Amino acid sequence: MDGSLVTSHPDLEPLLSERPQRAKLLDAMVRIVAEKGYEAATVADAVRLARVSRGTFYELFESKEACLAAAYRLGLEVLAGRVSEAVRDAPDWRQELRLGLRAYLRTLDEEPLFARVYLLEWAPVPAERDAAIRRFARRYGASYARGGVTVPEPALYVLAAGVQELARAHVRTGGRAIDLEDVLVGCALRLATGPIEGRFAEPWT
């Protein structure tokens, strides 16, 4: 099945043969939301593109939002997996930061349908977006820790959110996300150059 990023997730592999309707609907929802925007996209659009019945949709998902949230989570797993694979053999923590950011940005460029959903159409699923930011914040934290650098959790969150927001602004205006690599790596490295003072240096709960 040649589809959006969500179809790359291993959880969908058995569904492609055993119950392809769910995989088709997830892929269709990403495509429709990317094309029309969440507000304009409808369940009717998704079932028409997936070539399944409306009844089948509601057997599998409670709502349009639930379907989008499931697709968002699966796409995030693929995105995070590509980042993890990219940093596996990094020679040091600085290169780990660069290689991780490069994989993140390249994936957004290579998967424009998911990129639009992930960066521009997340408003209906704010909890999913927050979970994504926290996940990448932990990824950055692991890279810093490898170099013996301690960055407070709130600063890691700001870095992860900032990466996503800058990518969003760039993609929205038709730019390539990968063009942001050097500036984002520079920002990430600046966090390691000195202590971050103030109350935000306290443990984040």
Secondary structure, 3 states (H helix, E strand, C coil): CCCCHHHHCHHHHHHHHHCHHHHHHHHHHHHHHHHHCCCCCCHHHHHHHHCCCHHHHHHHCCCHHHHHHHHHHHHHHHHHHHHHHHHCCCCCHHHHHHHHHHHHHHHHHHCHHHHHHHHHCCCCCHHHHHHHHHHHHHHHHHHHHHCCCCCCHHHHHHHHHHHHHHHHHHHHCCCCHHHHHHHHHHHHHHCCCCCCCCHHHCCCC
